[in-house]
Amino acid sequence: MGGSVAGLEIVDHWIGGVRCAVHDSAPGGSGEAVVFVHGNPGPMDDWAELIPEVSGFARVVAMDMPGFGRSDRPRGFDHSIEGHARFLGKLLDQLGVRRAHLVLHDFGVAWGLRWALDNRARAASLSLVNCGVLEGYRWHRYARIWQTPVAGELFQLVSNPRGMRFALDRDNPKPLPRAYINRVHRFADWGHKRAVLRLYRTSRDPVSAFPERELGAEAIAAAAAGLPVCVLWGAGDPYIPVRFAHLQRTYFPEAEIHVLDGLGHWPFIDDPQAVLTPLAAFLRQRIRD
């Protein structure tokens, strides 16, 4: 398919027979890259305001994960956290990314963190945006609907841009741009909606993909030892409360934590510069190539 978004070139890659839309600022270049991974509802367009500046000092990779954006929506895809982590790993292998600075949001945090813990030697840093290790988390109301058979399907069937705009503007500290709402709806075909339902239903316990937690927070801290971590969190997030930002130091004791006042679950949409300033400073200190 190929094409571009917000001036970013997009090329299709095939991973295990699944077409994945990818932006790579320097194909075949440095084996070290900043890798942006979206969450729900994605897709890579979420990062469009951040990528150009980061591309000025590093190779940048972003993608639409299966079920999202321009990528395929295969019925049989494993939409568990582990399934997405495996897919992400295969994509990085194909792109020749040997050291990944992961910038992660929402479910992308779970996908990227699972990959990082399984591939510690290749994980160069983690930047966690409005999500992290969520021990003790209680799902928000939309997630609980999506996790409920029949109710979730009915909710997805009747969703529309007007209702979405009303719900998001009611929940978030500042109205999201209409262009963002329209973009989300543009990619929300039934294949995407089916993927969202499967994702939430395989992740009822948001930390079940991390058996390390059964040994205590120290086990995750040990697995991630020496891994630089930056936490960026919109203080007005109605879905994952800001208290979880501070709890990340339980697992990543040396983490930088930036609480962004007046911003919500998508702080890079609310105020891209508020996210970019600390993020770029964090990444610049850690890029080798």
PEFENVEN-V200264 format. One record per helix or strand. SS is the DSSP state (@ for helix, = for strand). FROM is the first residue (numbers start at 0). TO is the last residue. If there is no record, write none. Layout:
ss = [SS	SS]
from = [FROM	FROM]
to = [TO	TO]
//
This chain:
ss = [=	=	=	=	@	=	@	=	@	=	@	@	@	@	@	@	@	=	@	=	@	@]
from = [2	7	17	31	43	58	80	98	106	122	140	150	160	177	189	210	216	227	242	255	266	271]
to = [4	14	23	36	54	62	94	104	117	128	145	157	170	185	200	214	222	233	249	259	269	283]
//
